[in-house]
Amino acid sequence: MRRRDLPAHVRAQAPTRLDFAGGWTDVPPFSAREGGVVVNGAIALHTVAELEIGGSLIRLEAEDTGTVVECVNAGGLVRDGRLELHKAALRMFPVQGNVTLKTRSAAPPGSGLGGSGALDVALVACLARARAEHWDARELAEHAWHLETVEAGLPGGRQDQQAAAYGGFHRFSFRDPDVGVEPITLDPAFADALSRRMVLCYTGQSRVSGGTITRVAEAYERRDRQVVGALRALKDLAEEMAVALRTGDLAAVGRILSRNWERQLELDPGMRTEPMGRLEAALARVGVLGGKAAGAGAGGSMFFLAGDEVAAAVAAARETGATVLPVAWAAEGARAW
């Protein structure tokens, strides 16, 4: 029988993020051997997980993709490529009896905005509350990373779970298995200007980052000179970005975004797709200060820092067929209720 003090209906949410600089340095083996640094900011495109206890089946549902999995008991949570993170979460944090576990995300699937990391965190926060377990942001992020990379077997770094758990702007340092967490406080007027000028563009082409991650990791293991140099440069750019954000230097933020993107492409030129190239060219013509792919690239989203002509940048992005997504900073990380 379920304990009376445990809730029968729980919700949790976690924000996605913009990775301003240093992405890829949080991914093994670089993060283990040389240590990585990433600067990111959480955005208010949230992933929500909702758990309801009871029913005759275990029902898992991703509302944004229309995927549903049903089974008669936990033994039916087999690995078949469908909703693997949902299944992994229930394996790690089982809840007595049958349940309905639903998720939805305001970020498009495969958008490069750390959506899977936000999903990890939302799932873990939801199930923790259902089990009356209480974890701080550091513990929540670590459990969420373990859920994706170990339990579900999906390769990746740690920055997305950290951003989703903590919210806000941070400089995260990685020396596996340790994570250093350093908040970045933005001047309020600068934060407002940064969000107004940020043009976040979903290309309409989703991407799966696992293959790209594997290629980069293998090249680093071979000590490929270009890949090793690019990763070390990305780490340095993250340090520069932290300074630019703290000092409120919009022009520097734009320059570093573009330099970061150049270094990303040295890791794997396939990160730039044809639609992304068209988008970059269109935004360059209207004088943006800089921009880069969100996440691993090879589709998904790009974000640009516009100059004075924000409306022109938005119009140019839409003319290429991109969807412009709203940007609002999420000061709060994951929460459950």
MOBEL-V112270 format. One record per backbone hydrogen bond with DSSP energy under -1.0 kcal/mol. NH is the residue of the N-H (numbers start at 0). CO is the residue of the C=O. E is the energy in kcal/mol with one decimal. If there is no record, write none. Layout:
BEGIN
NH | CO | E
NH | CO | E
END
This chain:
BEGIN
5 | 2 | -1.4
9 | 50 | -2.6
11 | 48 | -2.3
12 | 334 | -2.4
13 | 46 | -2.1
15 | 42 | -1.0
16 | 112 | -2.4
17 | 40 | -2.6
19 | 17 | -1.1
19 | 38 | -1.0
20 | 38 | -1.7
24 | 21 | -2.0
26 | 23 | -1.2
30 | 26 | -1.5
32 | 28 | -2.3
33 | 29 | -2.9
34 | 29 | -1.5
35 | 173 | -2.3
37 | 171 | -2.7
38 | 20 | -2.8
39 | 169 | -1.7
40 | 17 | -2.1
41 | 167 | -2.2
42 | 15 | -2.1
43 | 327 | -2.8
44 | 42 | -1.4
46 | 13 | -2.8
47 | 103 | -3.1
48 | 11 | -2.8
49 | 101 | -3.0
50 | 9 | -2.9
51 | 99 | -2.3
52 | 7 | -2.8
53 | 97 | -3.2
57 | 70 | -3.1
58 | 98 | -2.6
59 | 68 | -3.2
60 | 100 | -2.4
61 | 66 | -2.5
62 | 102 | -2.8
65 | 61 | -1.6
66 | 61 | -1.2
68 | 59 | -2.6
70 | 57 | -2.0
75 | 72 | -2.3
76 | 73 | -1.8
77 | 75 | -2.1
86 | 82 | -2.1
87 | 83 | -2.6
88 | 84 | -2.3
89 | 85 | -1.9
90 | 86 | -2.1
91 | 87 | -2.4
92 | 88 | -2.7
99 | 51 | -2.4
100 | 58 | -2.9
101 | 49 | -2.9
102 | 60 | -2.1
103 | 47 | -2.0
105 | 45 | -2.4
110 | 107 | -1.3
117 | 113 | -2.2
118 | 114 | -2.4
119 | 115 | -2.8
120 | 116 | -2.3
121 | 117 | -2.7
122 | 118 | -2.7
123 | 119 | -2.5
124 | 120 | -2.8
125 | 121 | -2.3
126 | 122 | -2.5
127 | 123 | -2.6
128 | 124 | -1.9
129 | 125 | -2.0
130 | 126 | -1.5
131 | 128 | -1.5
132 | 127 | -3.1
139 | 135 | -2.7
140 | 136 | -2.5
141 | 137 | -2.0
142 | 138 | -2.6
143 | 139 | -2.2
144 | 140 | -2.4
145 | 141 | -2.3
146 | 142 | -2.3
147 | 143 | -1.8
148 | 144 | -2.7
149 | 145 | -1.7
150 | 145 | -2.3
151 | 146 | -2.0
153 | 147 | -2.6
161 | 157 | -1.7
162 | 158 | -2.6
163 | 159 | -2.2
164 | 160 | -2.1
165 | 161 | -2.5
166 | 162 | -2.5
167 | 329 | -3.5
169 | 39 | -2.2
170 | 181 | -2.9
171 | 37 | -3.2
172 | 179 | -2.1
173 | 35 | -3.0
174 | 177 | -2.3
177 | 174 | -2.4
179 | 172 | -3.0
181 | 170 | -1.6
183 | 168 | -2.4
190 | 186 | -2.9
191 | 187 | -2.2
192 | 188 | -2.2
193 | 189 | -2.8
194 | 190 | -2.1
195 | 191 | -2.3
196 | 192 | -2.1
198 | 303 | -3.0
200 | 301 | -3.4
201 | 322 | -3.3
202 | 299 | -2.7
212 | 208 | -2.7
213 | 209 | -2.2
214 | 210 | -2.1
215 | 211 | -2.3
216 | 212 | -2.5
217 | 213 | -2.4
218 | 214 | -2.1
219 | 215 | -2.3
220 | 216 | -2.3
221 | 217 | -1.7
222 | 219 | -1.6
223 | 218 | -2.6
227 | 223 | -2.8
228 | 224 | -2.3
229 | 225 | -2.3
230 | 226 | -2.4
231 | 227 | -2.1
232 | 228 | -2.1
233 | 229 | -2.5
234 | 230 | -1.9
235 | 231 | -1.7
236 | 232 | -2.4
237 | 233 | -1.7
238 | 234 | -1.3
239 | 235 | -1.8
240 | 236 | -2.5
241 | 237 | -2.1
242 | 238 | -1.5
243 | 239 | -2.3
244 | 240 | -2.5
245 | 241 | -2.1
246 | 242 | -2.3
248 | 243 | -2.4
249 | 247 | -1.0
252 | 248 | -2.2
253 | 249 | -2.4
254 | 250 | -2.3
255 | 251 | -2.6
256 | 252 | -2.2
257 | 253 | -1.8
258 | 254 | -2.3
259 | 255 | -2.7
260 | 256 | -2.0
261 | 257 | -2.1
262 | 258 | -1.9
263 | 259 | -2.3
264 | 260 | -2.1
266 | 263 | -1.2
267 | 263 | -1.3
270 | 267 | -2.2
271 | 268 | -1.7
276 | 272 | -2.3
277 | 273 | -2.2
278 | 274 | -2.1
279 | 275 | -2.7
280 | 276 | -2.3
281 | 277 | -2.3
282 | 278 | -2.3
283 | 279 | -2.4
284 | 280 | -1.6
286 | 283 | -1.5
287 | 282 | -1.4
288 | 304 | -3.2
291 | 302 | -2.0
293 | 300 | -2.8
296 | 293 | -1.1
297 | 270 | -3.6
299 | 204 | -4.3
300 | 110 | -1.3
301 | 200 | -2.3
302 | 291 | -2.5
303 | 198 | -2.0
304 | 289 | -2.8
305 | 196 | -2.8
309 | 307 | -1.3
312 | 308 | -1.7
313 | 309 | -2.4
314 | 310 | -2.4
315 | 311 | -2.4
316 | 312 | -2.2
317 | 313 | -2.2
318 | 314 | -2.0
320 | 317 | -1.5
321 | 316 | -1.6
322 | 201 | -2.7
324 | 199 | -2.7
329 | 41 | -2.5
334 | 12 | -1.9
336 | 10 | -2.9
END
